[in-house]
Amino acid sequence: MKSTGTTGMNSVDWEARVDFDRLRDDRLARLKAELERSDLGALLAFDFSNIRYMTATHIGTWAMDKLIRFSLLTRNSDPISWDFGSAAKHHKLYNPWLDVTTTEMDADPDAPHEGAKRPRLESGARAGISTLRGAFPPDAEIAEGVAKKIKRELEKFGIANQPLGVDVIELPILFALQREGIQVVDGQQVFLEARRIKTGDEIRLLTQAASMVDAAYEDLYQFLRPGVRENEAVGLVAKTLYDLGSEYVEGVNAISGERCSPHPHVFSDRLIRPGDPAFFDILHSYNGYRTCYYRTFAVGSASSAQRDAYTRAREYMDRAIALVRPGATTADIVSVWPKAQEFGFPDEEAAFALQYGHGVGLSIWEKPIFSRLVSFDHPEVIEEGMVFALETYWPSADGWGAARIEEEVVVTAHGCEVITKFPAEELLVAGPRYHAVGGPLNLTRDSQSHLNTTWGRRDDPSEEG
């Protein structure tokens, strides 16, 4: 079984930790194998996650939505990365794996070598730029320049007449490639199939990323109390994660009170109040590997309706996890989740991502996908080495609260291991414990005080008017 244990986060000489050379080699080998199984001659990536998987290069998260850099892998070459400004020079200095190859056509025939890797005839670290999402003037012919760079490599490696698979692309680049006579097709499935099963080092990194969120939830649990704002909670989580070494806090959903139902998927500056439900989703990246990790709290106390909602969401979670094993399918998992109509939505599309599962890796929504929207008609087989998140939701009977739970699991030979460790088997109450003259207030209580009395509940038939 691939280990879900954690180690320290620094490199040391006295303990085997993540082996980044092996990580790079294993990822590229998986991608090459998927390319060989396809009918494509090459893969062109503009998506940062696919570029990182292919080339093990990274220039910061500021550029993730810019589509400014691109990388190419052909059947007869190792990856070539065209990068923004001085990043290409940095890669030349610090990314030596871009200057070696395992393929004959890519190698320098005159350079001495030992083993399977040989010096390349041309470096895989090159300067290049895309259109800056259209900011360059079209008549500057930046798109045409990209297309000519790609065509040169396809011709050099003898695959100019084979389809080119692309993950995401700007229309000017697409049109320029087509004018060069290149057949452009969807290559995203090849990338996602390669990334579906995680290597041992990837599992280590995903587990480490989850352990950092464990710590963030500990700080958040201690911090939550009436009077703090959702955005303050987001800031606290971000600081904890960056202090621990996160490279990117992708987002923190912070949802409280009546904002819980329906789920808005965005934090606000709302003040948290006594008795509020509050749920959070923490998404961050450690060495590229993501988390997607929900937890729900009650602040000060929880109403019976909120407790019941949490119990329901937890039941759906536990029933799903119990079914995870190699050979089961995504349809098996979603069959134990409620239909959309059972929790207030007209159809599965309207309720999408509330009862949900998705692969987690270099991005947060990878294969496989678990949803009643697609999984019955298009089931995917669960395999050892997959890492995915399962998330459940249930609105409370009071009409404004809700519970949200998410667990990340690693599929093992005979089941799975949960790598999200912050306690979630029961609803946690955060914030101060209140003491009245008669002793501590019950943690199960309604935030509207009169509903905690006989008269407010109208429990006594003699009080009926």
C-alpha positions, 0 to 999 in steps of 0.5 A: 500500500502507498503510505499515507504517513507524514514526515517533516517538510524539509529535506534531510539526509537521515530519512527517506521523504518525498523523492522529487526526482522520482516524482518528476520521472513517474509523472512523465512516465504516466503521461507518456504511457497515456499518450502512447495509448491515444491516437495523438502525436503530441500534447500541448498544454496551456493549463498550469496543472498540466504543465507542472505535471508534464515539466515540473516547472512553476512560476508562481500562482499569479499567472495561473489564469493568464494562459501565457506559457505552454509546453509540448510533449511528443511521442518522440521527445521529452517535454519542451517548455516555453516560458514567460520572460526570464522564467525560461533562463531560470529553468535553464539554471535550476531545472536540469531535467529539461536538458535531458531526454530518454528518446533517440530523436531528442538526444544529442548524438555526439554527447557522452552519456550513461544510463537511459537519460541523455543530453538533449540536442536542444534545451527544453527550457525556451523563451516564448509567450502567448497572447496575454489573453488578447492584450497583445495587438492581433497584428503583432502576430503573437499567435502565429509565432506560437503556432510556428514554434509548435509546427517546427517541433512536430515536423522535427519529431516526425508527427506533423500529420498526427493530431495534436491534443490540447487541454485549453486554448485561446481562439487566436492560437487555435486558428493559427495552429489550424492555418499551419495545417495542424489538426487540433483535438481535445487532449484534456482526457489524456492528461486527466487519465494520466493523473487519475492514479497517484504515485506514492510521492503524490500521495505523500504530498496530498497527505501533507497538504491535508495535515496543514489544513488539520492545523488550520482547523485547529486554529479556526476552532479556537478562534470562532466566537460571536462577533468575528466576521467570516472574512476574518476567519478566511484571513486566519486560515490563510496565515496559518497555511502560509506560515506552514509553507503553503504555496497557494491558498486557493480559497476558503469558503466561510459560510455562516448563519442563514447564508448556509442554506442555500450554499453561496460558495463565497465568504462575506463580511457577515458577523457570526452570531451566537448559535450560528452554524458555520461551515468552511472549505479550505483549498490550498496547495503544497508543492502543487498538491491541493486540498478540498476539505469542509468542516462544520461548526456550531458557534456557542451552541447548536439547535436541534435542527442543526444537530439533526442536519449534521447527523444526516450529512455524516450518515451519507458520508459514512455510508459512502466511505464504507463502499470505497474499495477497488472494483466499486464504481462511482455509481455505487457511491452515489446510490447511497446519497439522496436525490436532489428533490429530497433536499429542496432542488428540482433536479440533479443539475440544480443540486450539483456539487452538494452531494459530490465527489472528485479527484484531488491532485494538482487541481481540485477537480480531477477524475473520478467524478461522483455525482447523481447527475452523471455517475449512474449513466457513466460509472467510473471504476475505483482503483487503488492509488486514487485520491478523491474527496467526498462531500455531503450537505444537508439543510436543517429543518429550521430553513436557514442552517445547514451542515457540510462535511468533506473527507479526502480518501486514498484508495488502498488494496482493500478499502481506503484511508481517510487523510483529513483528520480534524474531528468530524464524526459529531458536530463540534461546538466552538466558541465560549461556553456560557454559564448561567446561574443554574450552571452551564447552558446546554450546548444543544439549544436554539439561538432564539431563547424563548424556543428553549422554554416550555412556553416557546416550544408549546410542549404543555397541552395546557398552554394551548390557546 
